[in-house]
Amino acid sequence: MQRAFLTTTGAITIHLMLGLAVPALAESGSHDHDHDHNHSHDHSQNPASTDIYNGYFDADQIEDRSLTDWAGDWQSVYPLLKDGTLDAVMQHKAEHGAKSAEEYTQYYEIGYATDVDRITIDGSTVTFFREGEPVQGEYMSGGYEVLTYEAGNRGVRFIFEKASGDAEAPGFIQFSDHRIAPAESDHYHLYWGDDRAELLSEVTNWPTYYPSQLSADNVAQEMMAH
């Protein structure tokens, strides 16, 4: 019998349901991972894109997205953190940030932690691999919700609900990739579980996935590219 998946859990914060009044999160630094690591985007050449990436956008800029934006074969970066591949990334962060390399490593130990080391997305089918064992579900769009943080910036979670599949597959998955409209993703943070609202309060654990075809060194280079 397959074991249940590790679900994301963490500090309780306030969440925003789209269209309601905008509350602030309980912790001002609770979502700084969105701006603390580096990705290969052309933000420097596109100020509007930079603003969106940093969480500053208008409601009318948000558009619903389909699972095709995240189609592909994806690897968790958590094993790369654990085996030392990302040590250079942590050192790079320390040289440009406010924490030591050790402090960054501890921070990402919590953020990246997951027992799902691979995910494949094909059409509406999402397959989660835990210790090589697949669990699969068919997911349909559940819209999106906006989170507003104490610092004044915001983020969008794109939500999909399980329509059928293995009982062990999570009831909900929520994508965050710093984009707010249809676009192919180059990495993403994923939240999953059986309680849609509870997942929206999760801001400390954000399992992160990069394309499986990238080597470990390629992933590290992508993180340090910009």
C-alpha positions, -999 to 999 in steps of 0.1 A, spaced: 0 0 0 14 34 -9 21 58 18 4 92 20 23 121 4 40 147 25 18 178 23 29 213 26 24 228 61 35 259 78 27 291 97 -9 303 95 -13 336 77 -41 357 63 -51 350 27 -70 370 1 -99 355 -18 -100 373 -52 -125 401 -52 -126 407 -14 -109 433 7 -71 431 7 -56 419 41 -19 417 49 0 386 57 9 380 93 46 380 86 63 407 65 91 385 54 71 354 49 73 354 11 107 368 4 117 336 -14 99 351 -44 126 377 -47 156 361 -31 166 336 -56 175 342 -92 160 330 -125 168 334 -162 143 360 -171 147 392 -191 134 415 -164 162 440 -169 149 447 -204 113 448 -195 104 470 -165 67 459 -165 78 422 -163 102 431 -135 73 447 -115 51 417 -120 79 393 -109 84 414 -78 47 413 -70 35 447 -82 6 445 -107 -30 455 -112 -59 431 -109 -68 435 -145 -34 422 -156 -41 388 -141 -54 361 -165 -64 325 -159 -39 298 -169 -41 262 -180 -19 233 -170 -2 235 -203 19 263 -189 36 237 -166 36 208 -190 67 186 -189 89 165 -167 102 183 -135 127 176 -108 127 188 -73 157 210 -63 156 197 -27 180 168 -34 204 192 -50 204 213 -19 209 182 3 238 168 -18 257 201 -18 252 210 -55 236 243 -45 263 253 -21 277 277 -47 242 292 -51 240 298 -13 274 314 -14 263 335 -43 233 347 -24 254 355 6 276 377 -15 246 397 -27 222 393 3 218 399 40 224 363 52 254 341 54 256 310 31 248 288 61 217 309 69 205 307 33 210 270 33 189 267 65 162 289 50 160 268 18 161 236 38 126 246 50 115 261 17 125 233 -7 117 204 16 96 177 0 94 139 -5 81 143 -41 113 144 -62 97 143 -96 65 156 -112 52 150 -148 24 171 -163 8 159 -196 -25 175 -205 -47 173 -174 -27 144 -159 -3 152 -131 19 124 -118 38 127 -86 68 104 -79 78 96 -43 108 73 -40 101 62 -76 65 53 -69 39 72 -91 6 86 -79 -16 102 -105 -45 125 -108 -66 143 -134 -69 180 -125 -92 208 -137 -88 245 -133 -100 259 -100 -92 295 -109 -67 316 -90 -64 335 -58 -43 365 -49 -22 369 -18 -12 403 -5 18 406 18 26 431 45 54 446 24 27 457 -1 35 433 -29 13 404 -40 14 370 -55 -10 348 -75 -17 311 -69 -31 292 -99 -52 264 -85 -62 230 -99 -86 206 -83 -85 168 -87 -114 155 -108 -103 118 -107 -74 96 -101 -55 78 -73 -68 84 -38 -33 93 -27 -31 121 -52 -37 155 -35 -71 171 -38 -56 205 -48 -24 218 -64 -14 254 -64 13 268 -87 33 300 -81 60 309 -107 60 348 -105 38 350 -136 2 363 -136 -9 354 -171 -5 325 -196 32 318 -203 54 287 -204 70 282 -170 107 276 -166 104 266 -129 77 268 -103 68 264 -66 40 240 -59 17 236 -30 -5 206 -26 -30 191 -1 -67 184 4 -77 218 18 -77 246 -7 -80 274 19 -54 260 42 -29 257 14 -32 295 8 -18 301 43 13 281 35 42 305 29 72 288 45 74 255 25 73 259 -13 87 228 -31 104 240 -62 108 223 -96 131 228 -126 130 208 -159 143 173 -154 164 176 -185 187 201 -168 217 186 -151 224 194 -114 250 219 -124 227 235 -150 201 241 -123 227 258 -101 238 279 -131 202 289 -138 198 301 -102 229 322 -104 224 335 -140 209 369 -130 
